[in-house]
Every structure is written in C-alpha cells, then in structure tokens.
Amino acid sequence: MSGANRSLKPSEPSHNNRLSFALQAAGIGTWTLDNLHQQIWCDERCRELYGLSGGESVPYEQLVACIHPDDRLDVDIAIQRAINPQSGGTYYAQFRTREAKTRSWRWLRCKGRAFFSETGTAYQLTGVVEAIAPTTNIAGNLIEEAPIATGLYVGRALIVEQANEAILKIWGKDATVIGKPLADALPELQGQPFLDILEDIFATGKAFTAQGMPCDLVVDGTLRTFYFDFTYKPLRNDTGEIYAIMNMAVDVTEQVLAHRQLEAIQADLLQTTQRLGLALEAGSLGSYELDLATGLMNCTPQCKINYGQPIDVPFNLPDLMHIIMAEDRSYVEQAITQSIEKQTAYMAEYRIIWPDQSLHWVRASGRPTHFVGGKPTKMTGVTQEITAQRQLQLVLEQQVQERTEELEATNEELSATNEELASTNEELIEANQNLTRSNENLEQFAYIASHDLQEPLRKIQQFGDLLKTRYADPVGEELVYLERMQSAASRMSVLIKDLLTFSRISTRQASTSPVALSLVVKEALENLSVAIEETSASIQVEPLPSIQGDNLQLVQLFQNLLSNSLKFHRTDESGALVPPIINIRTSQVAVTDLPVSLKPARSAAAYYCIAVSDNGIGFDERYIDRIFQVFQRLHGKKEFAGTGVGLAICQKVATNHGGAISAISQPGKGATFSVYFPVPI
C-alpha cells in the first residue's frame, strides 16, 4: 500500500488507552507527519506545546511557523536527515515555541522515527514532543561562552547539539556539523577509542578524563595526529537519566611534542655521556675539576694514574705544580692564568716526575666554568699521559731530518737528471721530426706505388695481351713466356696494392667513432660474396658489440681474415673442395684472463674477443710468430695466391685500436684467429 492511501490519523484501539493516559500524565504529546502530503496530525498536548488552535490536522508549514525563526533551519535539517534511508530514520531536535498564554519562548524536545516504503521513500514520521527545562538552553549558552573547547553530544546517537568555536577549530569543521551524529561529523573517529568511551559513559554513568591522549583528525584535508587533555562528563535530566555528554578539551599537542623532544634530547645526552665515558676510558683520559679559589682538585682515578699518583690519596693544584719540572712550571702557570683571564680554552704539554723519579709527559686541557658575577670559579678538563707519543715523535723528527737530508741529495741528483732529460728531449724532438719526414716520404712512396709503378705494369699487361693476339697460333713457347710475364706483372700489382694498404694503415691515425662490428662484418662479407659463392662457404655470425674505431680499417681486418678462411680451404681424398665452414663468435674477457703471451696496445679492465674460426688446412703453431710479419708465407705461390701482407695488416689494425690479435691451429684441423678490442668505459 502506498503512502498516499494510508490513513492520516493512527487508529486508537482500546488496548492502547493506558499508553495514551500515561503520555498525557507525563505531559508528552504525540504527532504524525504525512511526508508525502506535508500534513501533520497532533494530539491535544502536542497542539498545546506548539501553541496551535483548531483541528487535529494542520499543514506542516503552519506548525513550522510556530517555531522560533533561529531554530527552523535546525529542525528542517533534522527532518531531512531522518527521511534519508541511510540515516536509520531517527529524528531528534530541540527548538523553541511560544506559550499560548504568556507568549514567551520555551524549549521543546522532539523525537521520532521515519517509516519507509519498499522503494526507500519516507512516507511518514511519527514521534513525541515534550517541554524541557531551560537548563538545556543555559548549558548551550555556557558552552558558547566557555573559554576552552566544549561540545555537547545528546543521546546514544551522540547528536552534536552544541559546539563552540574553539572545539570547531580543533575539529577543523564549521557549524554544519551541529545536529549530526558525532560519528558522521567526524568520520575519522572510527577505529579510535573515543566513540566506545562515550558509549561506555552512557552505560556506566562514569565520567572519563585523559591527559595527552592522541587523536587523529582531518584538518584542512589532511589527517594529522593531535594530543588533548579532555573530559567526558555525563549530564542527567530530572529523572536522573543520562541524556547528554559534555566534552571539554584542551589542545596540548605542542606541549606533548616538546616533551617528547625533550625526552629524545635527554636520551641523546645520556648516550653522549656514556660514549664520552667510554672514549675517556679507551683513550686513557682522566678528567678533573679545579676550584680556582682553593686550588683543590676533584680528580678521576685515571687522572691520578696519568700523574703517577695513588688513586686513594688527595691530589690538588699545589701537588701538581710540585711534580712539574722546573723548566715547564712557569709555562703551565702562565697558560692557566691566561685561560682564566681571557675565558678561553687551556691547553699545555709538560714534563712531570713520578714518585719513582721517572720522567713522563702529560697533555692537559680545560676550560673555565661555573661563572659567578662574570668570573669563573672552576676549571674543568682532561689529562692524558703522552710519554710514548712524545718518544715516537722524537724518533719521527729524527727520521724526518734524515729523510730531508736524503731528499736534498736526491733533488741534486734529480736536477742533474733533468738536465740529461732536457738533452734527451731535444734528441726526441729531432727524432720525431725525422719520423715525420719519414712518414711523408712513405706517403710519397705510396703515391708513386699507386701511380708511377702501376702504370708500367698496366702497359706490360696490355702489350702482353697484344702479343698473345699476334701469336695466337704459336710455333714455339712464345705464348707460355707471355703468360708467365703477365702473371708476374699481376702479382707485382697485387703486391703494390697490399703494400699501399699497409703503408696507409701504418702512417695514418685511426678515426675514433662508434662502430658496430656486426655492420663491419656484413660489409666484409658483401665484398667477398663472389668467393663465398664459388666455394659454397657456410658462415655463421653471432651478434657483435660496438667499439670506438675506424670503420674502413676494421672492414679491412675482417675482410682479410675471412678471405684467408675462404682461400686456405681443404680438399678431400679425391681432391674435391671441402666447403669452408666459418664461425664468428664474441665474448668478453677480463684483463686477468687474457692469454699470457698477448700484449694489447692499450690497457683496459676487459676486452671484447672476436674469434674467427674455420675448417681449413690450418698451420703448425711453430710458425705463429712468422704469420703476422710482412712478406711471410707458409705456402708456395703455386699452392695459394697471396703476398704475405694480409695478416700483417690485421695485426696493425688491431694495434691501432688498442687491441691485439692471436691465433691457434693444427695442420688439417682449421684455424681460429682471435682479435681483442678494449671494452669502452
């Protein structure tokens, strides 16, 4: 059944008569609000309290008009909260209305409950209303005027009935929280003990007091921890029932934090004192306090030990002056006097005579303290027996003197050496100039080799081709001689080209830019594509690192190594070609793991090792030193073509890049050439 079809006036069956009489006797009125039609039904006592005249049912607006203008908003907020399904439907409000006869304002307390349809719509509110003593209003005024933070929480729902500016400031809230349950006004209290404490006060009636208790509050949008001295005091009505709890609080956050800081400082001071004691003990440091007026000294046992005195016998300033050697006594007295007059630190090292007549050194320091009228009355400090240090110092001073004399003699020798080095430097400059001229001559030779020497060879080959055409049908051995001549000219041309390459690599500085070795090997393979296809070679290349170097020189290096692997291939028993299998692998080797015989041109913590291995004819490792020399060949020119310069070029390129090259092999089992490059930092 919808709210619109419900009866506005509740039924009054006979079994409720006793309840009605009890309410009338208590001066309590009842009411029912039809929320959908904004009509309110009031019994006689309710109408009397509101000062209404007329029938039992009146418009809700007419009833609101009877409420004090300052209280109407609070009543409306309380009703809106009650008809919200999430609020639980509880309605509570305190407000003022005029008495019908005197027209003076009086306070009413109104309680009720909302009823909701299946769709969650509040269709009806039913409740009671009663006049309350003016003490509640007086309490409200007292709370507003209270000099400390004060709030009033009514009922077990802990409705914030009153909250002065001080407590609102502590909460970081404004007056809109008044009329809300405390748990809604300060949701951050969930999980903290305060709501449980308030509930316990309603159950036991016992007040609660705490000092320096932490409380987490959201202030300016930030959850922060504060500390409070506060009380929860239960308030009772005329019947002795607890109807509210008054909260009075003082923010003591600064005091609590200051106290904690003080405790931390005290703890640090205690630790410092303990460490100081340990340091004094570890360093054999004794401490003393000297009374400047009487000369009496309060010495620790270690202090007396430092002076060679029994620890159970008094030891004062006159006793100290007596054991100080006469030569040092005036110096000590002057140092103490100056420290007192200028109020500065005192420091002195002097000699004393122990009771066994042995000589000892003591270092003493101190500072004037306990000032009265601007003048110190005491001096506090420490002492240390430093005889061993002094003896060591004397030995060191003697050694320093001897060393100084040795250094002076060495300096004279160095001066003479510098003169020799200056002369040597001039010789080196002259040698460098000669080397520069030599390189220039080499470049000129390279130019001549590239142009002037190649030209006659080309003419020899051209004339040979003409003669071969003329003697196409030779009677004798003319054609054989021509072919030998052209073959020799061709070998000479290749040799000149290789020498030119070697000369360029030897005399020109390698450029330094990032070079990807994978691209270098790819370019070398493209240059050798014809030879690879002719030999049906299989080549596997691992991903290679990048280094700093000269791209052209590095291409030449790997092209020479790959060319050798293709050239020095094996044949089977029938004389057929065994296809070359070439693998290029990479690894990183620490300098400590390099082969003993390997000497890279530049030192580094680690090196990239690029290994080029094949299944060719191999060679005897007895000739390992020869293969990297210019014009050194292990095979005749009829077996394998070549000039004996290729591996020398490889070694030169590796050296130019701060690395080195090595090889391992066995005849008939292939060879592996390993090139080492420094790993860039």
VENDA-V400505 format. One record per pair of residues at least 12 apart in sequence whose ideal C-beta (glycine too) atoms are under 7 Angstrom apart, sorted by sequence separation. I is the first residue (numbers start at 1). J is the second residue. D is the distance in whole Angstrom. If there is no record, write none. Layout:
i:I j:J d:D
i:I j:J d:D
//
This chain:
i:79 j:91 d:6
i:113 j:125 d:7
i:151 j:163 d:4
i:173 j:185 d:7
i:183 j:195 d:6
i:233 j:245 d:7
i:349 j:361 d:6
i:350 j:362 d:6
i:367 j:379 d:7
i:632 j:644 d:5
i:661 j:673 d:6
i:662 j:674 d:5
i:29 j:42 d:7
i:30 j:43 d:5
i:50 j:63 d:6
i:78 j:91 d:6
i:94 j:107 d:6
i:95 j:108 d:6
i:112 j:125 d:5
i:113 j:126 d:6
i:139 j:152 d:6
i:214 j:227 d:6
i:215 j:228 d:6
i:232 j:245 d:5
i:233 j:246 d:5
i:286 j:299 d:7
i:287 j:300 d:5
i:307 j:320 d:7
i:335 j:348 d:5
i:366 j:379 d:5
i:367 j:380 d:6
i:591 j:604 d:6
i:594 j:607 d:7
i:631 j:644 d:4
i:661 j:674 d:7
i:29 j:43 d:5
i:42 j:56 d:6
i:52 j:66 d:7
i:78 j:92 d:6
i:112 j:126 d:6
i:113 j:127 d:6
i:150 j:164 d:5
i:163 j:177 d:7
i:213 j:227 d:7
i:286 j:300 d:5
i:349 j:363 d:5
i:366 j:380 d:6
i:367 j:381 d:7
i:468 j:482 d:5
i:525 j:539 d:7
i:566 j:580 d:6
i:591 j:605 d:6
i:630 j:644 d:7
i:631 j:645 d:7
i:661 j:675 d:5
i:31 j:46 d:5
i:41 j:56 d:6
i:51 j:66 d:5
i:78 j:93 d:4
i:94 j:109 d:5
i:112 j:127 d:2
i:149 j:164 d:7
i:163 j:178 d:6
i:171 j:186 d:6
i:212 j:227 d:5
i:213 j:228 d:6
i:232 j:247 d:6
i:288 j:303 d:5
i:366 j:381 d:2
i:467 j:482 d:5
i:565 j:580 d:6
i:591 j:606 d:6
i:619 j:634 d:6
i:630 j:645 d:6
i:29 j:45 d:4
i:30 j:46 d:6
i:41 j:57 d:5
i:50 j:66 d:5
i:111 j:127 d:5
i:151 j:167 d:5
i:286 j:302 d:4
i:287 j:303 d:6
i:299 j:315 d:5
i:307 j:323 d:7
i:332 j:348 d:5
i:348 j:364 d:5
i:365 j:381 d:5
i:590 j:606 d:5
i:591 j:607 d:7
i:659 j:675 d:6
i:660 j:676 d:5
i:28 j:45 d:7
i:29 j:46 d:3
i:93 j:110 d:5
i:110 j:127 d:6
i:111 j:128 d:6
i:149 j:166 d:4
i:150 j:167 d:6
i:160 j:177 d:6
i:212 j:229 d:7
i:230 j:247 d:6
i:231 j:248 d:5
i:285 j:302 d:7
i:286 j:303 d:3
i:331 j:348 d:7
i:364 j:381 d:6
i:365 j:382 d:6
i:565 j:582 d:5
i:589 j:606 d:6
i:659 j:676 d:4
i:27 j:45 d:7
i:39 j:57 d:6
i:40 j:58 d:6
i:75 j:93 d:5
i:146 j:164 d:6
i:148 j:166 d:6
i:149 j:167 d:4
i:160 j:178 d:5
i:211 j:229 d:5
i:230 j:248 d:6
i:284 j:302 d:6
i:297 j:315 d:6
i:332 j:350 d:5
i:347 j:365 d:5
i:464 j:482 d:5
i:588 j:606 d:6
i:589 j:607 d:5
i:630 j:648 d:5
i:659 j:677 d:4
i:74 j:93 d:6
i:92 j:111 d:5
i:110 j:129 d:5
i:143 j:162 d:4
i:160 j:179 d:7
i:230 j:249 d:4
i:286 j:305 d:7
i:297 j:316 d:5
i:331 j:350 d:7
i:346 j:365 d:6
i:364 j:383 d:5
i:628 j:647 d:5
i:629 j:648 d:6
i:659 j:678 d:6
i:29 j:49 d:5
i:39 j:59 d:6
i:40 j:60 d:5
i:75 j:95 d:5
i:91 j:111 d:7
i:144 j:164 d:5
i:159 j:179 d:7
i:160 j:180 d:6
i:210 j:230 d:6
i:286 j:306 d:5
i:296 j:316 d:5
i:297 j:317 d:6
i:345 j:365 d:7
i:346 j:366 d:5
i:521 j:541 d:6
i:562 j:582 d:7
i:588 j:608 d:6
i:589 j:609 d:5
i:627 j:647 d:5
i:628 j:648 d:6
i:657 j:677 d:6
i:658 j:678 d:5
i:24 j:45 d:6
i:38 j:59 d:6
i:39 j:60 d:7
i:74 j:95 d:7
i:91 j:112 d:4
i:108 j:129 d:6
i:109 j:130 d:6
i:143 j:164 d:5
i:149 j:170 d:5
i:228 j:249 d:5
i:229 j:250 d:5
i:295 j:316 d:6
i:346 j:367 d:7
i:362 j:383 d:6
i:363 j:384 d:5
i:464 j:485 d:6
i:654 j:675 d:5
i:10 j:32 d:6
i:38 j:60 d:4
i:91 j:113 d:7
i:108 j:130 d:7
i:140 j:162 d:5
i:159 j:181 d:6
i:160 j:182 d:6
i:209 j:231 d:5
i:228 j:250 d:6
i:295 j:317 d:4
i:328 j:350 d:4
i:345 j:367 d:5
i:464 j:486 d:4
i:586 j:608 d:6
i:587 j:609 d:5
i:40 j:63 d:5
i:90 j:113 d:6
i:91 j:114 d:7
i:108 j:131 d:6
i:109 j:132 d:5
i:158 j:181 d:6
i:192 j:215 d:7
i:208 j:231 d:7
i:228 j:251 d:6
i:229 j:252 d:5
i:295 j:318 d:6
i:328 j:351 d:6
i:362 j:385 d:6
i:363 j:386 d:5
i:521 j:544 d:6
i:586 j:609 d:7
i:628 j:651 d:4
i:71 j:95 d:4
i:89 j:113 d:5
i:107 j:131 d:7
i:108 j:132 d:7
i:157 j:181 d:5
i:158 j:182 d:4
i:192 j:216 d:6
i:207 j:231 d:6
i:208 j:232 d:4
i:228 j:252 d:6
i:362 j:386 d:7
i:586 j:610 d:5
i:71 j:96 d:6
i:89 j:114 d:4
i:106 j:131 d:6
i:107 j:132 d:5
i:158 j:183 d:7
i:160 j:185 d:5
i:207 j:232 d:6
i:226 j:251 d:6
i:227 j:252 d:5
i:343 j:368 d:5
i:360 j:385 d:6
i:361 j:386 d:5
i:460 j:485 d:7
i:461 j:486 d:6
i:518 j:543 d:6
i:8 j:34 d:5
i:207 j:233 d:5
i:227 j:253 d:5
i:324 j:350 d:6
i:325 j:351 d:4
i:361 j:387 d:5
i:518 j:544 d:5
i:584 j:610 d:7
i:585 j:611 d:5
i:33 j:60 d:6
i:68 j:95 d:6
i:89 j:116 d:7
i:107 j:134 d:6
i:207 j:234 d:6
i:226 j:253 d:5
i:290 j:317 d:6
i:325 j:352 d:7
i:360 j:387 d:5
i:517 j:544 d:4
i:67 j:95 d:5
i:68 j:96 d:4
i:188 j:216 d:6
i:324 j:352 d:6
i:325 j:353 d:7
i:340 j:368 d:6
i:461 j:489 d:5
i:517 j:545 d:6
i:584 j:612 d:5
i:107 j:136 d:6
i:153 j:182 d:6
i:188 j:217 d:6
i:205 j:234 d:6
i:227 j:256 d:4
i:323 j:352 d:5
i:339 j:368 d:6
i:361 j:390 d:4
i:460 j:489 d:5
i:517 j:546 d:7
i:537 j:566 d:6
i:67 j:97 d:6
i:107 j:137 d:5
i:188 j:218 d:5
i:323 j:353 d:5
i:516 j:546 d:5
i:517 j:547 d:7
i:582 j:612 d:7
i:583 j:613 d:5
i:8 j:39 d:6
i:66 j:97 d:5
i:83 j:114 d:5
i:85 j:116 d:6
i:201 j:232 d:6
i:515 j:546 d:6
i:520 j:551 d:7
i:524 j:555 d:5
i:528 j:559 d:6
i:535 j:566 d:5
i:4 j:36 d:6
i:9 j:41 d:5
i:66 j:98 d:7
i:82 j:114 d:5
i:457 j:489 d:5
i:514 j:546 d:5
i:515 j:547 d:6
i:523 j:555 d:5
i:527 j:559 d:6
i:582 j:614 d:5
i:3 j:36 d:5
i:8 j:41 d:6
i:201 j:234 d:5
i:343 j:376 d:7
i:346 j:379 d:7
i:581 j:614 d:7
i:91 j:125 d:6
i:198 j:232 d:6
i:514 j:548 d:6
i:515 j:549 d:5
i:520 j:554 d:5
i:524 j:558 d:4
i:528 j:562 d:6
i:532 j:566 d:7
i:535 j:569 d:6
i:580 j:614 d:6
i:581 j:615 d:5
i:85 j:120 d:5
i:188 j:223 d:6
i:197 j:232 d:6
i:346 j:381 d:7
i:457 j:492 d:6
i:513 j:548 d:7
i:520 j:555 d:5
i:524 j:559 d:4
i:528 j:563 d:6
i:531 j:566 d:5
i:580 j:615 d:7
i:91 j:127 d:6
i:340 j:376 d:6
i:457 j:493 d:5
i:512 j:548 d:5
i:515 j:551 d:5
i:580 j:616 d:6
i:627 j:663 d:7
i:68 j:105 d:6
i:205 j:242 d:6
i:349 j:386 d:7
i:512 j:549 d:7
i:521 j:558 d:5
i:525 j:562 d:7
i:520 j:558 d:6
i:524 j:562 d:6
i:528 j:566 d:7
i:83 j:122 d:4
i:454 j:493 d:6
i:510 j:549 d:6
i:511 j:550 d:5
i:515 j:554 d:6
i:624 j:663 d:6
i:158 j:198 d:6
i:202 j:242 d:6
i:212 j:252 d:6
i:510 j:550 d:4
i:538 j:579 d:6
i:545 j:586 d:6
i:94 j:136 d:7
i:454 j:496 d:6
i:535 j:577 d:7
i:537 j:579 d:6
i:542 j:584 d:6
i:544 j:586 d:5
i:82 j:125 d:6
i:453 j:496 d:6
i:510 j:553 d:6
i:536 j:579 d:4
i:537 j:580 d:4
i:538 j:581 d:5
i:539 j:582 d:5
i:540 j:583 d:5
i:541 j:584 d:5
i:542 j:585 d:5
i:621 j:664 d:7
i:201 j:245 d:6
i:212 j:256 d:5
i:535 j:579 d:6
i:542 j:586 d:5
i:621 j:665 d:6
i:153 j:198 d:7
i:172 j:217 d:6
i:307 j:352 d:6
i:535 j:580 d:6
i:537 j:582 d:6
i:570 j:615 d:7
i:51 j:97 d:6
i:156 j:202 d:6
i:171 j:217 d:6
i:172 j:218 d:6
i:308 j:354 d:3
i:570 j:616 d:6
i:619 j:665 d:5
i:9 j:56 d:7
i:50 j:97 d:5
i:51 j:98 d:5
i:172 j:219 d:3
i:198 j:245 d:6
i:308 j:355 d:6
i:449 j:496 d:5
i:565 j:612 d:7
i:569 j:616 d:5
i:570 j:617 d:5
i:618 j:665 d:4
i:620 j:667 d:6
i:35 j:83 d:6
i:49 j:97 d:7
i:51 j:99 d:7
i:172 j:220 d:6
i:292 j:340 d:7
i:505 j:553 d:6
i:568 j:616 d:4
i:618 j:666 d:5
i:619 j:667 d:7
i:8 j:57 d:6
i:51 j:100 d:5
i:565 j:614 d:4
i:568 j:617 d:5
i:618 j:667 d:5
i:449 j:499 d:6
i:450 j:500 d:6
i:562 j:612 d:7
i:618 j:668 d:6
i:449 j:500 d:5
i:561 j:612 d:5
i:565 j:616 d:6
i:617 j:668 d:6
i:618 j:669 d:5
i:48 j:100 d:7
i:308 j:360 d:7
i:607 j:659 d:7
i:618 j:670 d:5
i:619 j:671 d:6
i:618 j:671 d:5
i:446 j:500 d:5
i:601 j:655 d:5
i:616 j:670 d:5
i:307 j:362 d:7
i:501 j:556 d:7
i:615 j:670 d:4
i:616 j:671 d:6
i:306 j:362 d:6
i:602 j:658 d:3
i:614 j:670 d:5
i:446 j:503 d:5
i:601 j:658 d:5
i:613 j:670 d:6
i:614 j:671 d:6
i:446 j:504 d:7
i:600 j:658 d:6
i:601 j:659 d:6
i:49 j:108 d:6
i:600 j:659 d:5
i:601 j:660 d:7
i:613 j:672 d:4
i:600 j:660 d:5
i:442 j:503 d:6
i:547 j:608 d:7
i:599 j:660 d:6
i:611 j:672 d:6
i:612 j:673 d:5
i:92 j:154 d:7
i:598 j:660 d:5
i:92 j:155 d:6
i:521 j:584 d:6
i:545 j:608 d:5
i:611 j:674 d:5
i:443 j:507 d:6
i:598 j:662 d:6
i:92 j:157 d:7
i:442 j:507 d:5
i:609 j:674 d:5
i:610 j:675 d:5
i:544 j:610 d:7
i:90 j:157 d:6
i:92 j:159 d:6
i:94 j:161 d:7
i:595 j:662 d:6
i:609 j:676 d:6
i:439 j:507 d:5
i:607 j:676 d:4
i:608 j:677 d:5
i:607 j:677 d:6
i:607 j:678 d:6
i:608 j:679 d:6
i:568 j:640 d:6
i:607 j:679 d:6
i:567 j:640 d:6
i:606 j:679 d:4
i:604 j:678 d:4
i:604 j:679 d:6
i:600 j:676 d:6
i:602 j:678 d:6
i:306 j:383 d:5
i:306 j:384 d:6
i:598 j:676 d:7
i:600 j:678 d:7
i:170 j:249 d:7
i:306 j:385 d:4
i:49 j:129 d:6
i:303 j:383 d:5
i:170 j:251 d:6
i:49 j:131 d:6
i:167 j:249 d:7
i:564 j:646 d:6
i:46 j:129 d:6
i:161 j:244 d:7
i:563 j:646 d:7
i:292 j:376 d:6
i:293 j:377 d:7
i:292 j:377 d:6
i:292 j:378 d:6
i:560 j:646 d:4
i:35 j:122 d:5
i:36 j:123 d:5
i:291 j:378 d:6
i:292 j:379 d:6
i:560 j:647 d:7
i:35 j:123 d:6
i:155 j:243 d:7
i:290 j:378 d:6
i:35 j:124 d:6
i:154 j:243 d:6
i:289 j:378 d:6
i:290 j:379 d:4
i:560 j:649 d:6
i:561 j:650 d:6
i:34 j:124 d:6
i:35 j:125 d:6
i:154 j:244 d:4
i:560 j:650 d:5
i:33 j:124 d:7
i:153 j:244 d:6
i:289 j:380 d:5
i:588 j:679 d:6
i:32 j:124 d:6
i:33 j:125 d:4
i:152 j:244 d:6
i:153 j:245 d:5
i:288 j:381 d:6
i:517 j:610 d:7
i:556 j:649 d:6
i:557 j:650 d:5
i:32 j:126 d:5
i:152 j:246 d:5
i:153 j:247 d:7
i:287 j:382 d:5
i:288 j:383 d:7
i:31 j:127 d:6
i:150 j:246 d:7
i:151 j:247 d:5
i:286 j:382 d:7
i:557 j:653 d:4
i:150 j:247 d:7
i:285 j:382 d:5
i:286 j:383 d:5
i:556 j:653 d:6
i:557 j:654 d:7
i:30 j:128 d:5
i:31 j:129 d:6
i:150 j:248 d:5
i:29 j:128 d:7
i:149 j:248 d:7
i:285 j:384 d:5
i:554 j:653 d:7
i:28 j:128 d:5
i:29 j:129 d:5
i:148 j:248 d:6
i:149 j:249 d:5
i:284 j:384 d:6
i:553 j:653 d:5
i:78 j:179 d:6
i:149 j:250 d:7
i:283 j:384 d:7
i:284 j:385 d:7
i:28 j:130 d:5
i:77 j:179 d:5
i:148 j:250 d:6
i:280 j:382 d:7
i:27 j:130 d:6
i:553 j:656 d:6
i:27 j:131 d:7
i:74 j:179 d:6
i:133 j:238 d:7
i:549 j:657 d:5
i:561 j:673 d:5
i:3 j:117 d:6
i:2 j:117 d:7
i:6 j:123 d:7
i:557 j:675 d:7
i:3 j:123 d:3
i:3 j:124 d:6
i:502 j:630 d:7
i:547 j:677 d:5
i:548 j:680 d:6
i:547 j:680 d:7
i:502 j:645 d:5
i:505 j:649 d:6
i:498 j:643 d:5
i:499 j:645 d:7
i:502 j:648 d:6
i:506 j:652 d:6
i:510 j:656 d:4
i:498 j:645 d:4
i:502 j:649 d:5
i:505 j:652 d:5
i:510 j:657 d:6
i:495 j:643 d:5
i:501 j:649 d:6
i:505 j:653 d:6
i:494 j:643 d:6
i:502 j:652 d:7
i:505 j:656 d:7
//
